[in-house]
Amino acid sequence: LHDLVMHAPIAIAVLRGPRHVFELVNEPYGALAPYPDLVGKSIDDIDGDGRRRAMLDEVRRTGQPLTLVEHPVTADWSRTGQATTRYFDVRIQPLP
């Protein structure tokens, strides 16, 4: 899993446990993330309004994947204090 994630050409992060702690973050995901050094952090460390946690909790609870198309994410992408919105296609896939 580690090699697959780390060498994938698309942005991938692996989160584990009920706190959704970032275990793996590949370079494309890290380049997109508005927060540095995600590995070891919980989703709660970066989720201001709880929406990300709610989606992850639902996937964990049901075991069903979630696909979001053109999902808006507002953040300080350039780390300058100016928040902007970007749109992403997202797949949250539960791991066994």
Phi and psi restraints in degrees (range 20) as a CNS / XPLOR table:
assign (resid 1 and name C) (resid 2 and name N)
       (resid 2 and name CA) (resid 2 and name C) 1.0 -57.5 20.0 2
assign (resid 2 and name N) (resid 2 and name CA)
       (resid 2 and name C) (resid 3 and name N) 1.0 -51.1 20.0 2
assign (resid 2 and name C) (resid 3 and name N)
       (resid 3 and name CA) (resid 3 and name C) 1.0 -64.2 20.0 2
assign (resid 3 and name N) (resid 3 and name CA)
       (resid 3 and name C) (resid 4 and name N) 1.0 -40.1 20.0 2
assign (resid 3 and name C) (resid 4 and name N)
       (resid 4 and name CA) (resid 4 and name C) 1.0 -60.1 20.0 2
assign (resid 4 and name N) (resid 4 and name CA)
       (resid 4 and name C) (resid 5 and name N) 1.0 -48.2 20.0 2
assign (resid 4 and name C) (resid 5 and name N)
       (resid 5 and name CA) (resid 5 and name C) 1.0 -65.4 20.0 2
assign (resid 5 and name N) (resid 5 and name CA)
       (resid 5 and name C) (resid 6 and name N) 1.0 -48.2 20.0 2
assign (resid 5 and name C) (resid 6 and name N)
       (resid 6 and name CA) (resid 6 and name C) 1.0 -69.2 20.0 2
assign (resid 6 and name N) (resid 6 and name CA)
       (resid 6 and name C) (resid 7 and name N) 1.0 -23.3 20.0 2
assign (resid 6 and name C) (resid 7 and name N)
       (resid 7 and name CA) (resid 7 and name C) 1.0 -104.2 20.0 2
assign (resid 7 and name N) (resid 7 and name CA)
       (resid 7 and name C) (resid 8 and name N) 1.0 2.6 20.0 2
assign (resid 7 and name C) (resid 8 and name N)
       (resid 8 and name CA) (resid 8 and name C) 1.0 -70.3 20.0 2
assign (resid 8 and name N) (resid 8 and name CA)
       (resid 8 and name C) (resid 9 and name N) 1.0 142.1 20.0 2
assign (resid 8 and name C) (resid 9 and name N)
       (resid 9 and name CA) (resid 9 and name C) 1.0 -81.6 20.0 2
assign (resid 9 and name N) (resid 9 and name CA)
       (resid 9 and name C) (resid 10 and name N) 1.0 -2.8 20.0 2
assign (resid 9 and name C) (resid 10 and name N)
       (resid 10 and name CA) (resid 10 and name C) 1.0 -112.3 20.0 2
assign (resid 10 and name N) (resid 10 and name CA)
       (resid 10 and name C) (resid 11 and name N) 1.0 161.4 20.0 2
assign (resid 10 and name C) (resid 11 and name N)
       (resid 11 and name CA) (resid 11 and name C) 1.0 -70.6 20.0 2
assign (resid 11 and name N) (resid 11 and name CA)
       (resid 11 and name C) (resid 12 and name N) 1.0 122.7 20.0 2
assign (resid 11 and name C) (resid 12 and name N)
       (resid 12 and name CA) (resid 12 and name C) 1.0 -137.6 20.0 2
assign (resid 12 and name N) (resid 12 and name CA)
       (resid 12 and name C) (resid 13 and name N) 1.0 137.7 20.0 2
assign (resid 12 and name C) (resid 13 and name N)
       (resid 13 and name CA) (resid 13 and name C) 1.0 -132.0 20.0 2
assign (resid 13 and name N) (resid 13 and name CA)
       (resid 13 and name C) (resid 14 and name N) 1.0 143.9 20.0 2
assign (resid 13 and name C) (resid 14 and name N)
       (resid 14 and name CA) (resid 14 and name C) 1.0 -114.1 20.0 2
assign (resid 14 and name N) (resid 14 and name CA)
       (resid 14 and name C) (resid 15 and name N) 1.0 122.9 20.0 2
assign (resid 14 and name C) (resid 15 and name N)
       (resid 15 and name CA) (resid 15 and name C) 1.0 -115.2 20.0 2
assign (resid 15 and name N) (resid 15 and name CA)
       (resid 15 and name C) (resid 16 and name N) 1.0 144.2 20.0 2
assign (resid 15 and name C) (resid 16 and name N)
       (resid 16 and name CA) (resid 16 and name C) 1.0 -131.2 20.0 2
assign (resid 16 and name N) (resid 16 and name CA)
       (resid 16 and name C) (resid 17 and name N) 1.0 151.9 20.0 2
assign (resid 16 and name C) (resid 17 and name N)
       (resid 17 and name CA) (resid 17 and name C) 1.0 80.3 20.0 2
assign (resid 17 and name N) (resid 17 and name CA)
       (resid 17 and name C) (resid 18 and name N) 1.0 171.5 20.0 2
assign (resid 17 and name C) (resid 18 and name N)
       (resid 18 and name CA) (resid 18 and name C) 1.0 -66.7 20.0 2
assign (resid 18 and name N) (resid 18 and name CA)
       (resid 18 and name C) (resid 19 and name N) 1.0 -19.6 20.0 2
assign (resid 18 and name C) (resid 19 and name N)
       (resid 19 and name CA) (resid 19 and name C) 1.0 -90.5 20.0 2
assign (resid 19 and name N) (resid 19 and name CA)
       (resid 19 and name C) (resid 20 and name N) 1.0 -3.7 20.0 2
assign (resid 19 and name C) (resid 20 and name N)
       (resid 20 and name CA) (resid 20 and name C) 1.0 53.9 20.0 2
assign (resid 20 and name N) (resid 20 and name CA)
       (resid 20 and name C) (resid 21 and name N) 1.0 64.8 20.0 2
assign (resid 20 and name C) (resid 21 and name N)
       (resid 21 and name CA) (resid 21 and name C) 1.0 -89.0 20.0 2
assign (resid 21 and name N) (resid 21 and name CA)
       (resid 21 and name C) (resid 22 and name N) 1.0 132.0 20.0 2
assign (resid 21 and name C) (resid 22 and name N)
       (resid 22 and name CA) (resid 22 and name C) 1.0 -66.1 20.0 2
assign (resid 22 and name N) (resid 22 and name CA)
       (resid 22 and name C) (resid 23 and name N) 1.0 118.7 20.0 2
assign (resid 22 and name C) (resid 23 and name N)
       (resid 23 and name CA) (resid 23 and name C) 1.0 -100.0 20.0 2
assign (resid 23 and name N) (resid 23 and name CA)
       (resid 23 and name C) (resid 24 and name N) 1.0 -42.3 20.0 2
assign (resid 23 and name C) (resid 24 and name N)
       (resid 24 and name CA) (resid 24 and name C) 1.0 -134.4 20.0 2
assign (resid 24 and name N) (resid 24 and name CA)
       (resid 24 and name C) (resid 25 and name N) 1.0 140.5 20.0 2
assign (resid 24 and name C) (resid 25 and name N)
       (resid 25 and name CA) (resid 25 and name C) 1.0 -139.7 20.0 2
assign (resid 25 and name N) (resid 25 and name CA)
       (resid 25 and name C) (resid 26 and name N) 1.0 117.5 20.0 2
assign (resid 25 and name C) (resid 26 and name N)
       (resid 26 and name CA) (resid 26 and name C) 1.0 -82.8 20.0 2
assign (resid 26 and name N) (resid 26 and name CA)
       (resid 26 and name C) (resid 27 and name N) 1.0 171.9 20.0 2
assign (resid 26 and name C) (resid 27 and name N)
       (resid 27 and name CA) (resid 27 and name C) 1.0 -60.5 20.0 2
assign (resid 27 and name N) (resid 27 and name CA)
       (resid 27 and name C) (resid 28 and name N) 1.0 -44.5 20.0 2
assign (resid 27 and name C) (resid 28 and name N)
       (resid 28 and name CA) (resid 28 and name C) 1.0 -60.6 20.0 2
assign (resid 28 and name N) (resid 28 and name CA)
       (resid 28 and name C) (resid 29 and name N) 1.0 -37.2 20.0 2
assign (resid 28 and name C) (resid 29 and name N)
       (resid 29 and name CA) (resid 29 and name C) 1.0 -68.8 20.0 2
assign (resid 29 and name N) (resid 29 and name CA)
       (resid 29 and name C) (resid 30 and name N) 1.0 -44.8 20.0 2
assign (resid 29 and name C) (resid 30 and name N)
       (resid 30 and name CA) (resid 30 and name C) 1.0 -59.5 20.0 2
assign (resid 30 and name N) (resid 30 and name CA)
       (resid 30 and name C) (resid 31 and name N) 1.0 -36.3 20.0 2
assign (resid 30 and name C) (resid 31 and name N)
       (resid 31 and name CA) (resid 31 and name C) 1.0 -68.5 20.0 2
assign (resid 31 and name N) (resid 31 and name CA)
       (resid 31 and name C) (resid 32 and name N) 1.0 -30.0 20.0 2
assign (resid 31 and name C) (resid 32 and name N)
       (resid 32 and name CA) (resid 32 and name C) 1.0 -85.1 20.0 2
assign (resid 32 and name N) (resid 32 and name CA)
       (resid 32 and name C) (resid 33 and name N) 1.0 -28.6 20.0 2
assign (resid 32 and name C) (resid 33 and name N)
       (resid 33 and name CA) (resid 33 and name C) 1.0 -66.2 20.0 2
assign (resid 33 and name N) (resid 33 and name CA)
       (resid 33 and name C) (resid 34 and name N) 1.0 132.1 20.0 2
assign (resid 33 and name C) (resid 34 and name N)
       (resid 34 and name CA) (resid 34 and name C) 1.0 -79.2 20.0 2
assign (resid 34 and name N) (resid 34 and name CA)
       (resid 34 and name C) (resid 35 and name N) 1.0 2.3 20.0 2
assign (resid 34 and name C) (resid 35 and name N)
       (resid 35 and name CA) (resid 35 and name C) 1.0 -122.8 20.0 2
assign (resid 35 and name N) (resid 35 and name CA)
       (resid 35 and name C) (resid 36 and name N) 1.0 129.5 20.0 2
assign (resid 35 and name C) (resid 36 and name N)
       (resid 36 and name CA) (resid 36 and name C) 1.0 -77.8 20.0 2
assign (resid 36 and name N) (resid 36 and name CA)
       (resid 36 and name C) (resid 37 and name N) 1.0 158.0 20.0 2
assign (resid 36 and name C) (resid 37 and name N)
       (resid 37 and name CA) (resid 37 and name C) 1.0 51.2 20.0 2
assign (resid 37 and name N) (resid 37 and name CA)
       (resid 37 and name C) (resid 38 and name N) 1.0 62.9 20.0 2
assign (resid 37 and name C) (resid 38 and name N)
       (resid 38 and name CA) (resid 38 and name C) 1.0 -75.2 20.0 2
assign (resid 38 and name N) (resid 38 and name CA)
       (resid 38 and name C) (resid 39 and name N) 1.0 -29.3 20.0 2
assign (resid 38 and name C) (resid 39 and name N)
       (resid 39 and name CA) (resid 39 and name C) 1.0 -57.6 20.0 2
assign (resid 39 and name N) (resid 39 and name CA)
       (resid 39 and name C) (resid 40 and name N) 1.0 127.2 20.0 2
assign (resid 39 and name C) (resid 40 and name N)
       (resid 40 and name CA) (resid 40 and name C) 1.0 94.0 20.0 2
assign (resid 40 and name N) (resid 40 and name CA)
       (resid 40 and name C) (resid 41 and name N) 1.0 -12.2 20.0 2
assign (resid 40 and name C) (resid 41 and name N)
       (resid 41 and name CA) (resid 41 and name C) 1.0 -90.6 20.0 2
assign (resid 41 and name N) (resid 41 and name CA)
       (resid 41 and name C) (resid 42 and name N) 1.0 151.5 20.0 2
assign (resid 41 and name C) (resid 42 and name N)
       (resid 42 and name CA) (resid 42 and name C) 1.0 -88.5 20.0 2
assign (resid 42 and name N) (resid 42 and name CA)
       (resid 42 and name C) (resid 43 and name N) 1.0 157.2 20.0 2
assign (resid 42 and name C) (resid 43 and name N)
       (resid 43 and name CA) (resid 43 and name C) 1.0 -57.7 20.0 2
assign (resid 43 and name N) (resid 43 and name CA)
       (resid 43 and name C) (resid 44 and name N) 1.0 -29.9 20.0 2
assign (resid 43 and name C) (resid 44 and name N)
       (resid 44 and name CA) (resid 44 and name C) 1.0 -63.9 20.0 2
assign (resid 44 and name N) (resid 44 and name CA)
       (resid 44 and name C) (resid 45 and name N) 1.0 -24.3 20.0 2
assign (resid 44 and name C) (resid 45 and name N)
       (resid 45 and name CA) (resid 45 and name C) 1.0 -70.2 20.0 2
assign (resid 45 and name N) (resid 45 and name CA)
       (resid 45 and name C) (resid 46 and name N) 1.0 -20.6 20.0 2
assign (resid 45 and name C) (resid 46 and name N)
       (resid 46 and name CA) (resid 46 and name C) 1.0 -124.6 20.0 2
assign (resid 46 and name N) (resid 46 and name CA)
       (resid 46 and name C) (resid 47 and name N) 1.0 -4.4 20.0 2
assign (resid 46 and name C) (resid 47 and name N)
       (resid 47 and name CA) (resid 47 and name C) 1.0 -101.4 20.0 2
assign (resid 47 and name N) (resid 47 and name CA)
       (resid 47 and name C) (resid 48 and name N) 1.0 96.9 20.0 2
assign (resid 47 and name C) (resid 48 and name N)
       (resid 48 and name CA) (resid 48 and name C) 1.0 -67.6 20.0 2
assign (resid 48 and name N) (resid 48 and name CA)
       (resid 48 and name C) (resid 49 and name N) 1.0 -35.5 20.0 2
assign (resid 48 and name C) (resid 49 and name N)
       (resid 49 and name CA) (resid 49 and name C) 1.0 -110.1 20.0 2
assign (resid 49 and name N) (resid 49 and name CA)
       (resid 49 and name C) (resid 50 and name N) 1.0 -1.0 20.0 2
assign (resid 49 and name C) (resid 50 and name N)
       (resid 50 and name CA) (resid 50 and name C) 1.0 84.6 20.0 2
assign (resid 50 and name N) (resid 50 and name CA)
       (resid 50 and name C) (resid 51 and name N) 1.0 -0.5 20.0 2
assign (resid 50 and name C) (resid 51 and name N)
       (resid 51 and name CA) (resid 51 and name C) 1.0 -66.9 20.0 2
assign (resid 51 and name N) (resid 51 and name CA)
       (resid 51 and name C) (resid 52 and name N) 1.0 -41.4 20.0 2
assign (resid 51 and name C) (resid 52 and name N)
       (resid 52 and name CA) (resid 52 and name C) 1.0 -64.8 20.0 2
assign (resid 52 and name N) (resid 52 and name CA)
       (resid 52 and name C) (resid 53 and name N) 1.0 -43.5 20.0 2
assign (resid 52 and name C) (resid 53 and name N)
       (resid 53 and name CA) (resid 53 and name C) 1.0 -60.6 20.0 2
assign (resid 53 and name N) (resid 53 and name CA)
       (resid 53 and name C) (resid 54 and name N) 1.0 -42.6 20.0 2
assign (resid 53 and name C) (resid 54 and name N)
       (resid 54 and name CA) (resid 54 and name C) 1.0 -60.9 20.0 2
assign (resid 54 and name N) (resid 54 and name CA)
       (resid 54 and name C) (resid 55 and name N) 1.0 -42.0 20.0 2
assign (resid 54 and name C) (resid 55 and name N)
       (resid 55 and name CA) (resid 55 and name C) 1.0 -65.0 20.0 2
assign (resid 55 and name N) (resid 55 and name CA)
       (resid 55 and name C) (resid 56 and name N) 1.0 -45.2 20.0 2
assign (resid 55 and name C) (resid 56 and name N)
       (resid 56 and name CA) (resid 56 and name C) 1.0 -64.6 20.0 2
assign (resid 56 and name N) (resid 56 and name CA)
       (resid 56 and name C) (resid 57 and name N) 1.0 -41.1 20.0 2
assign (resid 56 and name C) (resid 57 and name N)
       (resid 57 and name CA) (resid 57 and name C) 1.0 -59.9 20.0 2
assign (resid 57 and name N) (resid 57 and name CA)
       (resid 57 and name C) (resid 58 and name N) 1.0 -41.5 20.0 2
assign (resid 57 and name C) (resid 58 and name N)
       (resid 58 and name CA) (resid 58 and name C) 1.0 -65.2 20.0 2
assign (resid 58 and name N) (resid 58 and name CA)
       (resid 58 and name C) (resid 59 and name N) 1.0 -43.8 20.0 2
assign (resid 58 and name C) (resid 59 and name N)
       (resid 59 and name CA) (resid 59 and name C) 1.0 -64.1 20.0 2
assign (resid 59 and name N) (resid 59 and name CA)
       (resid 59 and name C) (resid 60 and name N) 1.0 -41.8 20.0 2
assign (resid 59 and name C) (resid 60 and name N)
       (resid 60 and name CA) (resid 60 and name C) 1.0 -64.0 20.0 2
assign (resid 60 and name N) (resid 60 and name CA)
       (resid 60 and name C) (resid 61 and name N) 1.0 -42.1 20.0 2
assign (resid 60 and name C) (resid 61 and name N)
       (resid 61 and name CA) (resid 61 and name C) 1.0 -67.6 20.0 2
assign (resid 61 and name N) (resid 61 and name CA)
       (resid 61 and name C) (resid 62 and name N) 1.0 -45.2 20.0 2
assign (resid 61 and name C) (resid 62 and name N)
       (resid 62 and name CA) (resid 62 and name C) 1.0 -89.3 20.0 2
assign (resid 62 and name N) (resid 62 and name CA)
       (resid 62 and name C) (resid 63 and name N) 1.0 -24.5 20.0 2
assign (resid 62 and name C) (resid 63 and name N)
       (resid 63 and name CA) (resid 63 and name C) 1.0 75.3 20.0 2
assign (resid 63 and name N) (resid 63 and name CA)
       (resid 63 and name C) (resid 64 and name N) 1.0 8.4 20.0 2
assign (resid 63 and name C) (resid 64 and name N)
       (resid 64 and name CA) (resid 64 and name C) 1.0 -100.3 20.0 2
assign (resid 64 and name N) (resid 64 and name CA)
       (resid 64 and name C) (resid 65 and name N) 1.0 135.0 20.0 2
assign (resid 64 and name C) (resid 65 and name N)
       (resid 65 and name CA) (resid 65 and name C) 1.0 -66.1 20.0 2
assign (resid 65 and name N) (resid 65 and name CA)
       (resid 65 and name C) (resid 66 and name N) 1.0 158.4 20.0 2
assign (resid 65 and name C) (resid 66 and name N)
       (resid 66 and name CA) (resid 66 and name C) 1.0 -128.1 20.0 2
assign (resid 66 and name N) (resid 66 and name CA)
       (resid 66 and name C) (resid 67 and name N) 1.0 130.6 20.0 2
assign (resid 66 and name C) (resid 67 and name N)
       (resid 67 and name CA) (resid 67 and name C) 1.0 -117.9 20.0 2
assign (resid 67 and name N) (resid 67 and name CA)
       (resid 67 and name C) (resid 68 and name N) 1.0 129.6 20.0 2
assign (resid 67 and name C) (resid 68 and name N)
       (resid 68 and name CA) (resid 68 and name C) 1.0 -120.4 20.0 2
assign (resid 68 and name N) (resid 68 and name CA)
       (resid 68 and name C) (resid 69 and name N) 1.0 130.6 20.0 2
assign (resid 68 and name C) (resid 69 and name N)
       (resid 69 and name CA) (resid 69 and name C) 1.0 -109.6 20.0 2
assign (resid 69 and name N) (resid 69 and name CA)
       (resid 69 and name C) (resid 70 and name N) 1.0 129.6 20.0 2
assign (resid 69 and name C) (resid 70 and name N)
       (resid 70 and name CA) (resid 70 and name C) 1.0 50.9 20.0 2
assign (resid 70 and name N) (resid 70 and name CA)
       (resid 70 and name C) (resid 71 and name N) 1.0 49.1 20.0 2
assign (resid 70 and name C) (resid 71 and name N)
       (resid 71 and name CA) (resid 71 and name C) 1.0 -77.3 20.0 2
assign (resid 71 and name N) (resid 71 and name CA)
       (resid 71 and name C) (resid 72 and name N) 1.0 123.2 20.0 2
assign (resid 71 and name C) (resid 72 and name N)
       (resid 72 and name CA) (resid 72 and name C) 1.0 -76.9 20.0 2
assign (resid 72 and name N) (resid 72 and name CA)
       (resid 72 and name C) (resid 73 and name N) 1.0 134.8 20.0 2
assign (resid 72 and name C) (resid 73 and name N)
       (resid 73 and name CA) (resid 73 and name C) 1.0 -130.7 20.0 2
assign (resid 73 and name N) (resid 73 and name CA)
       (resid 73 and name C) (resid 74 and name N) 1.0 119.0 20.0 2
assign (resid 73 and name C) (resid 74 and name N)
       (resid 74 and name CA) (resid 74 and name C) 1.0 -102.7 20.0 2
assign (resid 74 and name N) (resid 74 and name CA)
       (resid 74 and name C) (resid 75 and name N) 1.0 126.1 20.0 2
assign (resid 74 and name C) (resid 75 and name N)
       (resid 75 and name CA) (resid 75 and name C) 1.0 -159.9 20.0 2
assign (resid 75 and name N) (resid 75 and name CA)
       (resid 75 and name C) (resid 76 and name N) 1.0 171.6 20.0 2
assign (resid 75 and name C) (resid 76 and name N)
       (resid 76 and name CA) (resid 76 and name C) 1.0 -89.0 20.0 2
assign (resid 76 and name N) (resid 76 and name CA)
       (resid 76 and name C) (resid 77 and name N) 1.0 76.3 20.0 2
assign (resid 76 and name C) (resid 77 and name N)
       (resid 77 and name CA) (resid 77 and name C) 1.0 -60.5 20.0 2
assign (resid 77 and name N) (resid 77 and name CA)
       (resid 77 and name C) (resid 78 and name N) 1.0 -36.4 20.0 2
assign (resid 77 and name C) (resid 78 and name N)
       (resid 78 and name CA) (resid 78 and name C) 1.0 -94.9 20.0 2
assign (resid 78 and name N) (resid 78 and name CA)
       (resid 78 and name C) (resid 79 and name N) 1.0 1.6 20.0 2
assign (resid 78 and name C) (resid 79 and name N)
       (resid 79 and name CA) (resid 79 and name C) 1.0 57.1 20.0 2
assign (resid 79 and name N) (resid 79 and name CA)
       (resid 79 and name C) (resid 80 and name N) 1.0 44.1 20.0 2
assign (resid 79 and name C) (resid 80 and name N)
       (resid 80 and name CA) (resid 80 and name C) 1.0 -115.8 20.0 2
assign (resid 80 and name N) (resid 80 and name CA)
       (resid 80 and name C) (resid 81 and name N) 1.0 -0.7 20.0 2
assign (resid 80 and name C) (resid 81 and name N)
       (resid 81 and name CA) (resid 81 and name C) 1.0 94.7 20.0 2
assign (resid 81 and name N) (resid 81 and name CA)
       (resid 81 and name C) (resid 82 and name N) 1.0 0.0 20.0 2
assign (resid 81 and name C) (resid 82 and name N)
       (resid 82 and name CA) (resid 82 and name C) 1.0 -109.0 20.0 2
assign (resid 82 and name N) (resid 82 and name CA)
       (resid 82 and name C) (resid 83 and name N) 1.0 111.6 20.0 2
assign (resid 82 and name C) (resid 83 and name N)
       (resid 83 and name CA) (resid 83 and name C) 1.0 -82.6 20.0 2
assign (resid 83 and name N) (resid 83 and name CA)
       (resid 83 and name C) (resid 84 and name N) 1.0 137.5 20.0 2
assign (resid 83 and name C) (resid 84 and name N)
       (resid 84 and name CA) (resid 84 and name C) 1.0 -135.7 20.0 2
assign (resid 84 and name N) (resid 84 and name CA)
       (resid 84 and name C) (resid 85 and name N) 1.0 165.7 20.0 2
assign (resid 84 and name C) (resid 85 and name N)
       (resid 85 and name CA) (resid 85 and name C) 1.0 -106.8 20.0 2
assign (resid 85 and name N) (resid 85 and name CA)
       (resid 85 and name C) (resid 86 and name N) 1.0 133.8 20.0 2
assign (resid 85 and name C) (resid 86 and name N)
       (resid 86 and name CA) (resid 86 and name C) 1.0 -122.3 20.0 2
assign (resid 86 and name N) (resid 86 and name CA)
       (resid 86 and name C) (resid 87 and name N) 1.0 157.7 20.0 2
assign (resid 86 and name C) (resid 87 and name N)
       (resid 87 and name CA) (resid 87 and name C) 1.0 -117.6 20.0 2
assign (resid 87 and name N) (resid 87 and name CA)
       (resid 87 and name C) (resid 88 and name N) 1.0 134.5 20.0 2
assign (resid 87 and name C) (resid 88 and name N)
       (resid 88 and name CA) (resid 88 and name C) 1.0 -132.6 20.0 2
assign (resid 88 and name N) (resid 88 and name CA)
       (resid 88 and name C) (resid 89 and name N) 1.0 147.2 20.0 2
assign (resid 88 and name C) (resid 89 and name N)
       (resid 89 and name CA) (resid 89 and name C) 1.0 -90.3 20.0 2
assign (resid 89 and name N) (resid 89 and name CA)
       (resid 89 and name C) (resid 90 and name N) 1.0 126.5 20.0 2
assign (resid 89 and name C) (resid 90 and name N)
       (resid 90 and name CA) (resid 90 and name C) 1.0 -126.0 20.0 2
assign (resid 90 and name N) (resid 90 and name CA)
       (resid 90 and name C) (resid 91 and name N) 1.0 139.5 20.0 2
assign (resid 90 and name C) (resid 91 and name N)
       (resid 91 and name CA) (resid 91 and name C) 1.0 -126.0 20.0 2
assign (resid 91 and name N) (resid 91 and name CA)
       (resid 91 and name C) (resid 92 and name N) 1.0 118.7 20.0 2
assign (resid 91 and name C) (resid 92 and name N)
       (resid 92 and name CA) (resid 92 and name C) 1.0 -104.0 20.0 2
assign (resid 92 and name N) (resid 92 and name CA)
       (resid 92 and name C) (resid 93 and name N) 1.0 113.2 20.0 2
assign (resid 92 and name C) (resid 93 and name N)
       (resid 93 and name CA) (resid 93 and name C) 1.0 -114.5 20.0 2
assign (resid 93 and name N) (resid 93 and name CA)
       (resid 93 and name C) (resid 94 and name N) 1.0 121.0 20.0 2
assign (resid 93 and name C) (resid 94 and name N)
       (resid 94 and name CA) (resid 94 and name C) 1.0 -69.7 20.0 2
assign (resid 94 and name N) (resid 94 and name CA)
       (resid 94 and name C) (resid 95 and name N) 1.0 144.7 20.0 2
assign (resid 94 and name C) (resid 95 and name N)
       (resid 95 and name CA) (resid 95 and name C) 1.0 -101.8 20.0 2
assign (resid 95 and name N) (resid 95 and name CA)
       (resid 95 and name C) (resid 96 and name N) 1.0 147.7 20.0 2
